[in-house]
Amino acid sequence: MAQESFDNYLIHITPLSPAHMGTGQAYDPTNYVIEEDALYTFDPHQVVRVIPEQQGRPS
């Protein structure tokens, strides 16, 4: 069986504009707040866990 060969090249690039490296994570518009230069995420499930039962937390 013939073995395929691959050529490797070391290259350096200089982007002409800012480059975005995304994580694939999406933010629902109701799950974050932008204040000044910071992005604060909001997870409604975390809030339900910390609300005491006396304040009307569903059982």
N, CA, C and O atoms as a GROMACS GRO file, in nm:
protein
  236
    1MET      N    1   0.085  -0.118   0.000
    1MET     CA    2   0.000   0.000   0.000
    1MET      C    3   0.089   0.124   0.000
    1MET      O    4   0.182   0.133   0.080
    2ALA      N    5   0.061   0.217  -0.087
    2ALA     CA    6   0.142   0.339  -0.098
    2ALA      C    7   0.110   0.433   0.018
    2ALA      O    8  -0.006   0.452   0.055
    3GLN      N    9   0.214   0.492   0.073
    3GLN     CA   10   0.195   0.584   0.186
    3GLN      C   11   0.190   0.726   0.131
    3GLN      O   12   0.277   0.768   0.054
    4GLU      N   13   0.087   0.802   0.174
    4GLU     CA   14   0.075   0.940   0.129
    4GLU      C   15   0.174   1.026   0.207
    4GLU      O   16   0.197   1.003   0.326
    5SER      N   17   0.230   1.123   0.141
    5SER     CA   18   0.320   1.214   0.211
    5SER      C   19   0.258   1.353   0.212
    5SER      O   20   0.190   1.394   0.118
    6PHE      N   21   0.283   1.422   0.319
    6PHE     CA   22   0.233   1.557   0.335
    6PHE      C   23   0.351   1.651   0.350
    6PHE      O   24   0.449   1.619   0.417
    7ASP      N   25   0.342   1.766   0.289
    7ASP     CA   26   0.446   1.866   0.303
    7ASP      C   27   0.405   1.962   0.414
    7ASP      O   28   0.289   2.003   0.421
    8ASN      N   29   0.497   1.998   0.499
    8ASN     CA   30   0.472   2.093   0.607
    8ASN      C   31   0.544   2.224   0.576
    8ASN      O   32   0.658   2.225   0.531
    9TYR      N   33   0.475   2.334   0.601
    9TYR     CA   34   0.533   2.465   0.580
    9TYR      C   35   0.510   2.549   0.704
    9TYR      O   36   0.400   2.548   0.760
   10LEU      N   37   0.611   2.621   0.747
   10LEU     CA   38   0.598   2.715   0.857
   10LEU      C   39   0.574   2.851   0.796
   10LEU      O   40   0.658   2.902   0.721
   11ILE      N   41   0.459   2.911   0.827
   11ILE     CA   42   0.428   3.042   0.772
   11ILE      C   43   0.396   3.138   0.886
   11ILE      O   44   0.355   3.096   0.994
   12HIS      N   45   0.415   3.264   0.862
   12HIS     CA   46   0.380   3.370   0.955
   12HIS      C   47   0.287   3.464   0.880
   12HIS      O   48   0.315   3.504   0.767
   13ILE      N   49   0.176   3.499   0.944
   13ILE     CA   50   0.082   3.590   0.880
   13ILE      C   51   0.064   3.714   0.967
   13ILE      O   52   0.078   3.708   1.090
   14THR      N   53   0.034   3.823   0.904
   14THR     CA   54   0.003   3.948   0.973
   14THR      C   55  -0.136   3.990   0.927
   14THR      O   56  -0.153   4.029   0.812
   15PRO      N   57  -0.236   3.983   1.016
   15PRO     CA   58  -0.370   4.022   0.974
   15PRO      C   59  -0.377   4.173   0.949
   15PRO      O   60  -0.308   4.252   1.014
   16LEU      N   61  -0.461   4.211   0.854
   16LEU     CA   62  -0.478   4.352   0.821
   16LEU      C   63  -0.585   4.418   0.908
   16LEU      O   64  -0.598   4.541   0.908
   17SER      N   65  -0.661   4.338   0.981
   17SER     CA   66  -0.765   4.391   1.070
   17SER      C   67  -0.774   4.297   1.191
   17SER      O   68  -0.716   4.189   1.188
   18PRO      N   69  -0.846   4.337   1.296
   18PRO     CA   70  -0.859   4.247   1.412
   18PRO      C   71  -0.919   4.113   1.371
   18PRO      O   72  -1.010   4.106   1.288
   19ALA      N   73  -0.867   4.008   1.429
   19ALA     CA   74  -0.916   3.873   1.399
   19ALA      C   75  -0.997   3.821   1.517
   19ALA      O   76  -0.956   3.836   1.632
   20HIS      N   77  -1.112   3.760   1.489
   20HIS     CA   78  -1.198   3.705   1.594
   20HIS      C   79  -1.179   3.554   1.598
   20HIS      O   80  -1.198   3.485   1.498
   21MET      N   81  -1.141   3.504   1.714
   21MET     CA   82  -1.130   3.360   1.734
   21MET      C   83  -1.247   3.318   1.821
   21MET      O   84  -1.240   3.331   1.943
   22GLY      N   85  -1.351   3.269   1.762
   22GLY     CA   86  -1.472   3.234   1.835
   22GLY      C   87  -1.465   3.096   1.900
   22GLY      O   88  -1.385   3.012   1.862
   23THR      N   89  -1.552   3.077   1.999
   23THR     CA   90  -1.559   2.948   2.067
   23THR      C   91  -1.678   2.866   2.020
   23THR      O   92  -1.691   2.749   2.056
   24GLY      N   93  -1.763   2.926   1.939
   24GLY     CA   94  -1.883   2.857   1.896
   24GLY      C   95  -1.997   2.873   1.995
   24GLY      O   96  -2.108   2.826   1.970
   25GLN      N   97  -1.971   2.941   2.106
   25GLN     CA   98  -2.074   2.963   2.207
   25GLN      C   99  -2.161   3.081   2.164
   25GLN      O  100  -2.109   3.184   2.121
   26ALA      N  101  -2.291   3.066   2.177
   26ALA     CA  102  -2.384   3.171   2.141
   26ALA      C  103  -2.448   3.229   2.267
   26ALA      O  104  -2.475   3.156   2.363
   27TYR      N  105  -2.472   3.358   2.266
   27TYR     CA  106  -2.536   3.426   2.379
   27TYR      C  107  -2.676   3.469   2.339
   27TYR      O  108  -2.694   3.538   2.238
   28ASP      N  109  -2.774   3.429   2.417
   28ASP     CA  110  -2.910   3.476   2.400
   28ASP      C  111  -2.914   3.621   2.447
   28ASP      O  112  -2.854   3.651   2.550
   29PRO      N  113  -2.983   3.711   2.377
   29PRO     CA  114  -2.985   3.851   2.418
   29PRO      C  115  -3.033   3.876   2.561
   29PRO      O  116  -3.002   3.980   2.620
   30THR      N  117  -3.108   3.783   2.618
   30THR     CA  118  -3.154   3.802   2.756
   30THR      C  119  -3.056   3.747   2.859
   30THR      O  120  -3.082   3.757   2.979
   31ASN      N  121  -2.945   3.690   2.815
   31ASN     CA  122  -2.851   3.626   2.907
   31ASN      C  123  -2.720   3.702   2.926
   31ASN      O  124  -2.622   3.646   2.975
   32TYR      N  125  -2.718   3.830   2.889
   32TYR     CA  126  -2.597   3.907   2.913
   32TYR      C  127  -2.630   4.056   2.924
   32TYR      O  128  -2.735   4.102   2.880
   33VAL      N  129  -2.537   4.127   2.985
   33VAL     CA  130  -2.546   4.272   2.998
   33VAL      C  131  -2.410   4.329   2.963
   33VAL      O  132  -2.308   4.278   3.009
   34ILE      N  133  -2.408   4.433   2.883
   34ILE     CA  134  -2.283   4.502   2.853
   34ILE      C  135  -2.283   4.632   2.930
   34ILE      O  136  -2.373   4.715   2.915
   35GLU      N  137  -2.181   4.648   3.014
   35GLU     CA  138  -2.168   4.770   3.093
   35GLU      C  139  -2.027   4.823   3.074
   35GLU      O  140  -1.930   4.755   3.106
   36GLU      N  141  -2.017   4.944   3.023
   36GLU     CA  142  -1.889   5.005   2.986
   36GLU      C  143  -1.818   4.912   2.889
   36GLU      O  144  -1.870   4.887   2.780
   37ASP      N  145  -1.702   4.860   2.923
   37ASP     CA  146  -1.627   4.774   2.831
   37ASP      C  147  -1.632   4.628   2.871
   37ASP      O  148  -1.547   4.550   2.829
   38ALA      N  149  -1.729   4.589   2.953
   38ALA     CA  150  -1.734   4.451   3.004
   38ALA      C  151  -1.864   4.382   2.963
   38ALA      O  152  -1.969   4.446   2.953
   39LEU      N  153  -1.855   4.252   2.940
   39LEU     CA  154  -1.971   4.168   2.910
   39LEU      C  155  -1.996   4.079   3.031
   39LEU      O  156  -1.910   3.999   3.068
   40TYR      N  157  -2.112   4.093   3.092
   40TYR     CA  158  -2.149   4.012   3.208
   40TYR      C  159  -2.257   3.913   3.165
   40TYR      O  160  -2.362   3.953   3.115
   41THR      N  161  -2.230   3.785   3.186
   41THR     CA  162  -2.329   3.683   3.150
   41THR      C  163  -2.425   3.661   3.266
   41THR      O  164  -2.390   3.681   3.383
   42PHE      N  165  -2.545   3.619   3.233
   42PHE     CA  166  -2.652   3.597   3.329
   42PHE      C  167  -2.713   3.462   3.301
   42PHE      O  168  -2.764   3.438   3.191
   43ASP      N  169  -2.708   3.373   3.398
   43ASP     CA  170  -2.765   3.239   3.383
   43ASP      C  171  -2.886   3.228   3.474
   43ASP      O  172  -2.870   3.221   3.596
   44PRO      N  173  -3.009   3.227   3.419
   44PRO     CA  174  -3.129   3.222   3.502
   44PRO      C  175  -3.134   3.098   3.591
   44PRO      O  176  -3.193   3.104   3.699
   45HIS      N  177  -3.074   2.988   3.549
   45HIS     CA  178  -3.074   2.866   3.632
   45HIS      C  179  -2.993   2.886   3.760
   45HIS      O  180  -3.029   2.832   3.864
   46GLN      N  181  -2.886   2.962   3.751
   46GLN     CA  182  -2.805   2.991   3.870
   46GLN      C  183  -2.884   3.077   3.969
   46GLN      O  184  -2.872   3.059   4.090
   47VAL      N  185  -2.962   3.170   3.919
   47VAL     CA  186  -3.040   3.259   4.006
   47VAL      C  187  -3.142   3.179   4.084
   47VAL      O  188  -3.160   3.201   4.204
   48VAL      N  189  -3.211   3.087   4.018
   48VAL     CA  190  -3.313   3.006   4.085
   48VAL      C  191  -3.251   2.925   4.199
   48VAL      O  192  -3.316   2.904   4.302
   49ARG      N  193  -3.129   2.880   4.182
   49ARG     CA  194  -3.063   2.800   4.287
   49ARG      C  195  -3.032   2.880   4.412
   49ARG      O  196  -3.027   2.823   4.520
   50VAL      N  197  -3.009   3.011   4.399
   50VAL     CA  198  -2.969   3.090   4.515
   50VAL      C  199  -3.083   3.165   4.582
   50VAL      O  200  -3.063   3.222   4.689
   51ILE      N  201  -3.202   3.166   4.522
   51ILE     CA  202  -3.316   3.233   4.584
   51ILE      C  203  -3.369   3.145   4.698
   51ILE      O  204  -3.406   3.030   4.675
   52PRO      N  205  -3.372   3.199   4.820
   52PRO     CA  206  -3.426   3.121   4.932
   52PRO      C  207  -3.575   3.087   4.911
   52PRO      O  208  -3.648   3.162   4.845
   53GLU      N  209  -3.617   2.975   4.967
   53GLU     CA  210  -3.755   2.932   4.952
   53GLU      C  211  -3.853   3.033   5.011
   53GLU      O  212  -3.966   3.044   4.963
   54GLN      N  213  -3.811   3.106   5.114
   54GLN     CA  214  -3.900   3.204   5.177
   54GLN      C  215  -3.937   3.316   5.080
   54GLN      O  216  -4.040   3.382   5.099
   55GLN      N  217  -3.858   3.339   4.979
   55GLN     CA  218  -3.885   3.447   4.885
   55GLN      C  219  -3.965   3.399   4.765
   55GLN      O  220  -3.966   3.466   4.661
   56GLY      N  221  -4.030   3.287   4.776
   56GLY     CA  222  -4.118   3.241   4.670
   56GLY      C  223  -4.054   3.149   4.570
   56GLY      O  224  -4.106   3.135   4.458
   57ARG      N  225  -3.945   3.086   4.604
   57ARG     CA  226  -3.883   2.991   4.513
   57ARG      C  227  -3.974   2.870   4.497
   57ARG      O  228  -4.019   2.812   4.596
   58PRO      N  229  -4.001   2.832   4.372
   58PRO     CA  230  -4.085   2.713   4.351
   58PRO      C  231  -4.016   2.587   4.402
   58PRO      O  232  -3.894   2.574   4.392
   59SER      N  233  -4.093   2.495   4.455
   59SER     CA  234  -4.037   2.370   4.510
   59SER      C  235  -4.003   2.273   4.401
   59SER      O  236  -3.954   2.163   4.430
   0.00000   0.00000   0.00000
